């Protein structure tokens, strides 16, 4: 069954539902994206139009359908060590600074919208590389990965990837060092897994229950939100960062016009944002 074409009003109503539910903002004329992302789900639920899907969502009582729709629209492409420079900045600048400042206190890192786990596990691998070069400088590194999708978090917790997935951004040296091949899957080694925990979380919710962090990765996420939601997310990130904490954004993302709580640190290549001292 092929879904019927999306009527203009149905598209507008679906855009409003999506922004209200998870903050995701669809641009104009993204009908093809909705169709491609929802076609399999609509077939599964025997729904032949977005109009009918919206009626089912409005009636309520089907939390699984609502979750699946949000999941289908928010699951984005991910790969290992994306853009490279954030992980090099982490090892060359941020970790040495935290090692001097934190003493024996644990370092807490949050990877927001972590999808199937490649980013938090990449952070953990970079951590092992740093500790090998600088043993004893950081006592404990704890990494939290969050995502709105329970399905991708289940994949992340499993920490086992097919050959195509491990080929995306992962060098042969890192694959050999940090993974174990079991059949046609590659499993992340316990040394890397044990630093990482996962939790289902909507970026529009309150952040206080997550605790406080020294580093936040919120990369290639803000581009999907409205201006007001971007401001809100950055405000809440600033509130859960420890003094002098760092925020990594995506390579194409900027803080301009959304928050004045951070200062840009140029690292050549790449930039990172540091929480400003409130007394300045």
N, C-alpha and C positions, 0 to 999 in steps of 0.2 A: 504493500500500500504506500503510495507516494502522497505526502501531505499536500493539501490544496494550497494555492498561492495565498500569501498573507495579505489581507485587506489593510489599507492604510490606518484605519482606526484601531484594528486589532494590534498592529505593530506599535502604535502609540500606547495602547493600554498595556501591552507586554513590557514595553520600556519602563513604564511607571511601576509595574509590579516588580521588575528586577531591581530598580533603584531603591524602592521601598524595602525590599527584602534583604539586600546585601550590599547596596551602594553602587553596584556596577552600572555605569552609564553607557548605553548604546548610542552611537552616533546616528545621524540621518542615513537612510538608505543602506542599512545593514541587514536587510531582509534575508539575504543569502546566508548570513552568519547564523541567524536564528533557525532557518530551515535546516542547515547542515548540522548544527549542534543538537537539534531536537528530533530529527527524523527517526533515529533509532528508538528513542524513548516513546515517541508518539505511536510508532508501530507496535511497540510492546504493550502500550495501554489501549490500543485500538482507537486512537484519536485521529481524526482525519483533517483537522484544521486547528490553527492557533486559537481561533474563536472558541471552539469547543473546549480546548485545553484551558483557556481562561475561565470559562464557565465552571469547569471542574475545580479549579483553584479557588474561585470565589465562594463556592459552596462550602469549602473547608472539609474537615473530617478525613482528609487524605494527606497526612503529614509526609508520608513516603513519597508521594508524587511531587509535592512542593520541594522536598529536599533534592529529589532527582533532577528537577528542572533547574534549580540553582546550581547544582553540581555540574550539569551538562554545560551551562553557560559560563561557569567560572573556572573550569579546569583548563589551565593554559600550558603551553609548551615549557619544558624545563630541561636542563642538562647540567653536567658536572662543571664546576669551576667556571661558571658563566662570566664572560668578559675578563677573566684571569686577574686583572689588577686588584679587585677588592680583597682577594685572598693573599696577594703579595703585600698589600698595605697592612692587612691584619698581622702578618708575620714580621714585617720590617719596621712598622711604626706603632701600631696600636698595642700589640702584645708586650713589647719592651716597656712602653709607658705604663701599662697596667701592672707589669711585674714590679716596677719601682714603687707604684702607688699602693697596690693592694696588699702587699706582704703575703700573709698566709690566707687571706680571705679568698673565697671562691670567686671566679669570674663567671658571670651569667650572661648568656647570649640568647637573643630571641630572633628566630627566622620566621617572619610573618609571611603568610600565603606560601607555605613551603611545598605545596603540591605533593608529589610522590617521594620526597625526601632527599633529592639530589643536593640541594643547597645546604641543609644542616649537616649532612654527611661530608660534603666538601669542606665545610668549616671544621669539622672534626678531623679530617685528614690533614688540613693545613695546621691544625693544632698539634698533631703528632709530629709533623715535620718541624715545627718551631721547637717543640720540647726536645726533639732529638738533637737539634743544634744548640739549645740552651737548657740543658737538663736542670731541673730543680727550681726554675724561675717562676713557674706558676704551679700552685699547689693543686688546684682543682678547677676544671673548666666544665660548666654545665650548659648544655645547648637545648633550648626548647623550640620545636617546630610546630607551628599552628597553621590550620587551614579550615575553611568553611566546609569542605567536603569530607564526609566520613569515609567515602570510598577510597579516595587517594591517600588518606591517612592510614588506612588499613594496608595499602601497598607500601607506604613508607615504613610502617612498623615491621613489616615482613622483611624488608631490607634485602630482597633478592631480585635481581634484574636480568633481563634477557640480553643476548649478545648485542643487539642493536642499541639498547639503552646504555650499556657500559661503554660503547664506542663513541658516544656523544660527549666530547669534551674531556674524556678520561685518557691519560697517557697509558701506554703499556706498562711502564714502570709502576705507576700508581695502582693500576689494576692488579698487577702481580703482588704488590706489597699489601694492599688494603682489602683484597677480595679473595674468596676461596671459590673455585669452580665446583659446582655440584650438578652433574648432568648438564642440561642446557641453560642453567642459571648461574649467576655470579652472586654470592652472598657476601655482604659487608662483614668484615672480621669483627669479633667482639670488642677489641680495643677501640674501634671507631664507634660501634653501636652503643656502647655503654655510656658514652657522654651525652647521648641524645635521647630526649623524650618527646612525645607528641601529644597534642591536645586539639580538639575541635574548637574553633573560635571564629567569630564574625568580627571583622575589624570595626564595625559600627557599634559594637557592644562596649561596656565599660572595661577598662584595662586593669583595675586595681587588683583583681583576684590573681593576675599573672605574676605579681611581685615586681621587684625592681631589677633593672638590667644595667650592665656596663656597655653592651654593644647591641644594636638592633640592625638587622638586615631587613629592609622593607623595599625590595628591589623589583622593578618592573610591575608594580602594583598600583601606585597612585595614578598612573595614566588612565586607568579604567574608572576613576571616581570623578564626581562633580567637584567644582571648585570648593563648595562649602564642606563636602566630605573630606577633601584633601586637607583643608585647614583643621578640621576636627581631629583627623587621624594624627597629623603632625603635632598638634597640641597635646594629645593624649600620650604619644610616644615620648615627648619631652617630659611629661609628668612622671613616667615610670623609669626614665633614665637616671642613673646615679650622676652626681656632679662630675663634669668632665667626660661624660659618656659619649659614645660615637654612634652615628647613624649612617648606614650605607644605603644609598638610593640606586636605582638603575642608571645605566650609562646615559640614557636619553631623558632622565628626569631631573627636575630642578626644584629648589626650595623657593625661588623667587616668587613673591606675591602671596605665598601661602603661610610662611612662618618667619618670625624674627628671633626665634629661640635658639638658633644654631648659627655657628660661623663655619664658613667653608675652609677646609684645609686642602691645599693643592699638593699633590704627591708625585706627579710627573712619572708615570702616567696616572690619570685618574684623580678623583677627589673623594673626600669623606667629610662628613659634617660633625662638628663637635658641639655639644651642648654648652651654651654660653654660661659664664659665671654670673649668677643673679646679682651679685654685688657690684658688677661693673656697669 
